Amino acid sequence: MGTTFMASRKKKEDTAGAAIARKIMEEYQPKNTEDMQDALKDIFGPMFEAMLQGEMDAHLGYASNDHGRKNTTNRRNGYAHKNVKTAYGDVTIDMPRDREASFTPQIVPKRTRDISGIEDKVLSMYAKGMSQRDIAETIEDIYGFEISHETVSNITDRVMGQAEEWQDRPLKKFYTFLFVDCLYVSIRQEMETKNCAVYVILGYDVDGVKDILGIWIGETEGKHYWMQIFDEIKARGVEDVLFISMDGVSGLEEGAKSIFKDVVVQRCIVHLIRNSIKYIPSKEYKNFTAQLKKVYGAPGLKAAKAEFERFRQSWSRYPGAVDVWVRNWKYVEQLFNYGSAVRKVLYTTNAIEAVNSSFRKVTKKGSFPNEDAVRKALYLRVVELYKKWNGRPVANWALVRNQLAMDDKIQSRILKYENY
């Protein structure tokens, strides 16, 4: 172990980076991180200037100290001083010029004064729920230059076009599962603040890959607005859906089936749990939900019915809570028409809950000035989620796909769209 460590350490000390670090330490003798930042800032300019000289050499076809015959009449023509923003603060660099003014630098493009990559950093901070004021203060603290609230707003506004294209993009023809849900955000409207509904649809395609089909904003959650959304996703290309998991908005199930006639509508188990625990003392939540899980998580319908009967007897002193499940028993019962892996996808709503949790990171910061501000913030969260998902299928998708194939009608629908 000791020999391996020493060899690794020696090899690291022999690198070019280590040699440069030693030179910087000898020259600047930094005492703290601020001194180190100043040292790096000091060498940043010469590094850029050396790269720019290389670009000019390539542009003219000869080096600055080449006194031989030239193949061009174009010559160097001094320098122009330019202040640029970098990740280490403001730096002044000398930009080489040529007589014909045909030199187009790449490392520091013309009319560019910010090479810090600050736009990506601003968008990333905005996507994580930071306010414009917090972003401006953070940029100044970390990078040493000021950025106005208006600049932050202008940077984030540039994604609106992308957000609109994403919202209107064509969708796939077939989805195995759709999870529809609603959350609320505060929007300032005409001198008052209103809570508006944000409609979200999460879909799994035939390969089990997650996608957010869109984000819609309305005044309140209701059947008619959901119907407009279903009409829209159909117009954007969706022809068939196997399952839709939703809450109990009146008339929504019939509306969904009128647009996707063969869809199986599943009441969201999480919503049913939330509706029923309203009638239960908080100290008994844990025992109540644990016994409920034995019902919808049973290995088969016979066992589920037996567990449900025990559940009804155990909690009969809270008739309001039990009645929620009695009225919606058909949705629990229909889970057992499918294999255990399919059932778990339907009753485990972690996926849509995770999406909403991600959205709440940016919506909880306070009220928004308008709907576009909401769309901008949520679209940037969607981009972050896509990076996290990375096009991978959900867990145990092969088992889900095999269990779906056991139903001949479902399998024929899947095969019809499998290449889409």
C-alpha positions in Angstrom: 0.0 0.0 0.0 2.8 2.5 0.9 4.7 1.8 -2.3 1.6 2.3 -4.5 0.8 5.6 -2.7 4.3 7.0 -3.1 4.4 6.1 -6.8 1.1 7.7 -7.4 2.1 10.8 -5.5 5.4 11.1 -7.4 3.7 10.8 -10.7 1.2 13.5 -9.8 4.1 15.9 -8.8 5.8 15.4 -12.2 2.8 16.6 -14.2 2.9 19.9 -16.2 0.1 21.2 -14.0 2.2 20.6 -10.8 5.1 22.4 -12.3 3.0 25.4 -13.2 1.4 25.4 -9.7 4.9 25.5 -8.1 5.9 28.4 -10.3 2.7 30.3 -9.3 3.4 29.6 -5.6 7.0 30.8 -5.9 6.0 34.0 -7.9 2.8 35.1 -6.1 3.2 33.4 -2.6 -0.6 33.4 -2.0 -1.7 33.3 1.6 -5.4 32.6 1.1 -8.0 31.6 -1.5 -8.5 35.3 -2.5 -4.7 35.7 -3.2 -5.0 32.5 -5.3 -7.9 33.9 -7.3 -5.9 37.1 -8.0 -3.0 35.0 -9.2 -5.1 33.0 -11.6 -6.7 36.2 -12.8 -3.3 37.6 -13.4 -2.2 34.8 -15.7 -5.6 34.4 -17.4 -5.0 37.4 -19.6 -1.6 36.3 -20.9 -3.0 32.8 -21.6 -5.8 34.3 -23.8 -3.3 36.6 -25.5 -1.1 33.7 -26.4 -4.0 31.8 -27.8 -5.1 34.8 -29.8 -1.5 35.2 -31.2 -1.8 31.5 -32.3 -5.1 32.3 -34.1 -3.5 35.3 -35.8 -0.5 33.2 -36.9 -2.9 30.7 -38.5 -4.9 33.5 -40.1 -1.9 35.2 -41.7 0.0 32.0 -42.4 3.2 33.1 -40.6 4.4 33.7 -37.0 5.1 37.2 -35.6 8.9 36.6 -35.6 9.0 35.2 -39.1 11.1 37.5 -41.3 10.9 35.3 -44.4 8.9 35.8 -47.6 5.2 36.0 -47.0 2.3 34.7 -49.1 0.0 37.5 -48.2 0.1 41.3 -48.2 -1.8 41.4 -44.9 0.2 42.3 -41.9 -0.2 42.6 -38.1 -1.5 46.0 -37.1 -0.9 46.4 -33.3 -3.4 45.7 -30.6 -6.7 46.8 -29.2 -7.3 46.7 -25.4 -10.4 44.9 -24.4 -12.0 44.3 -21.0 -13.7 41.0 -20.7 -15.6 39.2 -17.9 -14.1 35.8 -17.0 -14.8 33.2 -14.3 -12.1 35.0 -12.3 -13.4 38.5 -12.7 -12.7 41.3 -15.1 -9.5 40.9 -17.2 -7.9 43.3 -19.7 -6.4 41.6 -22.8 -4.6 42.9 -25.9 -6.5 41.8 -29.0 -4.2 41.5 -32.1 -5.3 43.3 -35.2 -4.5 43.0 -38.9 -4.4 45.7 -41.6 -7.2 44.2 -43.6 -9.4 43.8 -40.5 -10.2 40.3 -41.7 -9.1 38.5 -38.5 -12.0 36.9 -36.7 -10.9 35.5 -33.3 -12.6 32.4 -32.0 -11.4 32.3 -28.4 -12.7 35.8 -27.7 -15.2 36.6 -30.5 -15.7 40.2 -31.7 -18.3 42.2 -29.8 -18.1 39.7 -27.0 -17.2 41.0 -23.5 -18.4 38.1 -21.4 -16.4 34.8 -21.7 -17.3 33.5 -18.3 -20.0 31.2 -19.4 -22.2 33.3 -17.1 -25.4 32.7 -19.1 -25.3 29.0 -18.4 -24.6 29.6 -14.8 -27.5 32.1 -14.5 -29.9 29.6 -16.2 -28.7 26.8 -13.9 -29.3 29.0 -10.8 -32.7 30.1 -12.0 -33.6 26.5 -12.7 -32.8 25.6 -9.1 -35.2 28.2 -7.8 -33.0 31.2 -7.0 -34.5 34.6 -7.4 -33.0 37.3 -9.7 -31.7 39.2 -6.8 -30.0 36.1 -5.3 -28.5 35.3 -8.6 -27.1 38.8 -9.0 -25.6 38.7 -5.5 -24.2 35.2 -6.0 -22.5 36.1 -9.3 -20.9 39.2 -7.6 -19.7 37.2 -4.6 -18.2 34.3 -6.6 -17.0 36.0 -9.8 -16.3 39.5 -8.7 -18.4 41.5 -11.2 -21.8 42.9 -11.1 -24.8 41.7 -13.1 -28.1 43.6 -12.9 -31.5 42.1 -12.2 -32.5 43.3 -15.7 -29.5 41.3 -17.2 -30.6 38.2 -15.3 -34.1 38.6 -16.6 -32.9 39.1 -20.2 -30.8 36.0 -20.0 -33.6 33.8 -18.7 -36.1 35.4 -21.1 -34.1 34.0 -24.0 -35.3 30.5 -23.2 -38.9 31.4 -23.8 -38.6 30.6 -27.5 -37.3 27.2 -26.6 -40.0 26.7 -24.1 -42.7 27.5 -26.7 -41.1 25.1 -29.2 -41.0 22.4 -26.6 -44.6 22.9 -25.6 -45.8 22.7 -29.2 -43.6 19.8 -30.3 -45.1 16.7 -31.9 -45.6 13.9 -29.5 -45.3 10.1 -29.9 -48.3 8.2 -31.2 -48.4 5.8 -28.3 -47.9 6.0 -24.5 -48.1 3.1 -22.1 -48.8 5.2 -19.0 -49.8 8.8 -18.5 -49.8 10.4 -15.0 -51.8 13.7 -14.8 -51.6 16.0 -11.9 -52.0 19.6 -10.9 -50.1 22.0 -8.6 -50.7 25.6 -7.7 -48.5 28.7 -8.1 -49.0 32.3 -7.1 -49.2 34.8 -9.9 -49.6 38.6 -9.5 -52.5 39.8 -11.6 -53.9 43.4 -11.7 -52.7 44.4 -8.2 -53.6 41.1 -6.6 -52.1 37.7 -6.2 -54.0 34.6 -7.4 -53.3 30.9 -7.1 -53.3 29.4 -10.5 -53.4 25.7 -11.5 -50.4 24.2 -13.3 -51.4 21.1 -15.2 -48.7 18.5 -15.8 -48.6 15.3 -17.8 -45.9 12.7 -17.3 -45.7 9.9 -19.9 -43.9 6.6 -20.3 -43.4 5.5 -23.9 -43.3 1.9 -25.2 -39.7 1.6 -24.0 -40.4 2.9 -20.5 -38.7 6.3 -21.2 -40.1 9.2 -19.2 -41.2 12.4 -20.9 -43.2 15.5 -19.8 -45.8 16.1 -22.5 -46.4 19.6 -21.5 -47.2 22.3 -18.9 -50.4 24.2 -19.0 -51.6 27.1 -16.8 -55.3 27.7 -15.9 -57.2 29.5 -13.2 -58.4 26.4 -11.4 -58.3 22.6 -12.0 -61.4 21.3 -13.7 -62.8 18.8 -16.2 -63.1 21.3 -19.1 -59.6 22.5 -18.9 -58.3 18.9 -18.8 -60.4 18.1 -21.8 -58.8 20.9 -23.7 -55.4 19.5 -22.7 -56.3 15.9 -23.9 -57.5 17.4 -27.2 -54.3 19.2 -27.6 -52.0 16.2 -27.0 -54.1 14.3 -29.5 -53.7 17.1 -32.0 -49.9 16.9 -31.3 -49.9 13.2 -32.4 -51.0 11.0 -29.5 -53.3 8.3 -30.9 -53.5 5.7 -28.1 -52.8 5.4 -24.4 -53.0 2.2 -22.3 -53.4 3.7 -18.8 -54.0 7.1 -17.3 -53.6 7.7 -13.6 -55.5 10.7 -12.4 -57.3 12.2 -9.4 -61.1 12.3 -8.9 -62.1 15.5 -10.8 -65.8 15.0 -11.6 -66.4 13.9 -15.2 -62.7 13.6 -16.0 -62.7 9.9 -16.5 -65.5 10.0 -19.0 -63.8 12.9 -20.8 -60.5 11.0 -21.1 -62.3 7.9 -22.5 -64.1 10.0 -25.0 -60.8 11.0 -26.5 -58.8 7.8 -26.0 -61.6 5.2 -26.2 -59.5 2.2 -25.1 -57.7 3.8 -22.2 -57.9 2.3 -18.7 -58.4 5.1 -16.2 -56.8 4.5 -12.8 -57.6 6.6 -9.7 -54.4 7.8 -8.2 -53.8 5.8 -5.0 -51.9 8.7 -3.4 -54.9 11.0 -3.9 -57.2 8.4 -2.4 -54.9 8.1 0.6 -54.8 11.9 1.0 -58.6 12.1 0.8 -59.1 9.4 3.4 -56.6 10.5 6.0 -58.6 13.7 6.4 -60.8 11.7 8.6 -58.0 10.1 10.6 -56.2 11.6 13.7 -52.6 12.4 12.7 -51.2 10.1 15.4 -52.8 7.2 13.5 -51.6 8.0 10.0 -48.8 5.5 10.0 -50.9 2.5 11.1 -53.7 3.5 8.7 -51.5 3.8 5.6 -49.6 0.6 6.5 -52.8 -1.4 6.6 -54.0 0.2 3.3 -50.7 -0.8 1.6 -51.5 -4.4 2.5 -54.7 -4.0 0.4 -53.5 -2.5 -2.8 -50.1 -4.2 -2.5 -51.5 -7.7 -2.0 -50.2 -10.5 -4.2 -53.6 -11.2 -5.7 -57.2 -10.1 -5.8 -58.4 -12.8 -3.3 -55.8 -11.6 -0.8 -56.7 -8.0 -1.5 -60.3 -8.6 -0.7 -59.4 -10.3 2.5 -57.1 -7.5 3.5 -59.8 -5.0 2.6 -62.3 -6.7 4.9 -59.8 -6.6 7.8 -59.1 -2.9 7.0 -62.9 -2.0 7.1 -63.3 -3.8 10.4 -60.1 -2.2 11.9 -61.1 1.3 11.0 -64.8 1.2 11.3 -64.7 3.9 14.0 -63.7 6.3 11.2 -66.5 5.7 8.6 -65.5 8.7 6.5 -62.1 7.3 5.9 -63.3 3.8 5.1 -66.1 5.2 2.8 -63.5 6.8 0.5 -62.1 3.3 -0.3 -65.5 1.6 -0.5 -66.6 4.1 -3.1 -63.4 3.7 -5.1 -63.0 -0.1 -4.6 -63.4 -0.8 -8.3 -60.1 1.1 -9.0 -58.3 -1.0 -6.5 -59.9 -4.2 -7.9 -58.9 -3.4 -11.5 -55.3 -3.2 -10.5 -55.3 -7.0 -10.2 -56.2 -7.5 -13.8 -52.5 -7.0 -14.5 -49.2 -8.4 -13.2 -47.5 -7.2 -10.1 -44.9 -5.0 -11.9 -47.7 -3.2 -13.9 -49.7 -2.7 -10.7 -46.7 -1.2 -9.0 -46.3 1.4 -11.8 -50.0 2.3 -11.4 -50.2 2.6 -7.6 -46.7 3.9 -7.0 -46.9 7.6 -8.1 -43.3 8.4 -7.2 -42.6 9.5 -10.7 -45.2 12.3 -11.0 -44.6 13.2 -7.3 -40.9 13.6 -8.0 -41.7 15.9 -11.0 -44.0 18.0 -8.9 -41.4 18.1 -6.1 -38.9 19.4 -8.6 -41.3 22.1 -9.8 -42.1 23.2 -6.2 -38.4 24.0 -5.7 -38.9 27.0 -8.0 -42.6 27.8 -7.3 -42.2 28.0 -3.5 -39.9 31.1 -3.8 -43.0 33.4 -3.9 -45.4 34.8 -6.4 -44.5 35.2 -10.1 -45.1 38.5 -12.1 -46.9 36.7 -14.9 -47.5 33.3 -16.6 -44.5 33.6 -18.8 -42.3 33.7 -15.7 -43.8 30.5 -14.5 -43.4 28.8 -17.8 -39.8 29.9 -18.0 -38.9 28.6 -14.6 -40.7 25.3 -15.0 -39.3 24.7 -18.5 -35.8 25.1 -17.1 -36.7 22.5 -14.4 -37.9 20.2 -17.2 -34.5 20.5 -18.9 -32.8 19.6 -15.6 -35.1 16.6 -15.3 -34.3 15.4 -18.8 -30.5 15.6 -17.9 -31.2 13.5 -14.8 -33.3 10.9 -16.6 -30.8 10.7 -19.5 -33.2 8.7 -21.8 -33.1 5.7 -19.5 -36.2 3.5 -19.0 -37.8 3.3 -15.6 -36.7 0.6 -13.2 -37.8 -3.0 -14.0 -39.3 -1.9 -17.3 -38.4 -5.3 -19.0 -40.7 -7.0 -16.4 -43.4 -4.5 -16.9 -43.2 -4.9 -20.7 -43.4 -8.7 -20.4 -46.4 -8.5 -18.2 -48.2 -6.1 -20.5 -47.5 -8.6 -23.4 -49.5 -11.3 -21.5 -52.7 -9.4 -22.4 -53.3 -10.2 -26.1 -55.3 -7.0 -26.8 -52.7 -4.8 -25.1 -49.9 -6.6 -26.9 -51.5 -6.0 -30.3 -51.8 -2.2 -29.5 -48.2 -2.1 -28.5 -47.0 -3.9 -31.6 -49.0 -1.5 -33.8 -47.0 1.4 -32.5 -43.7 -0.2 -31.4 -41.7 1.3 -34.3 -43.0 4.8 -33.5 
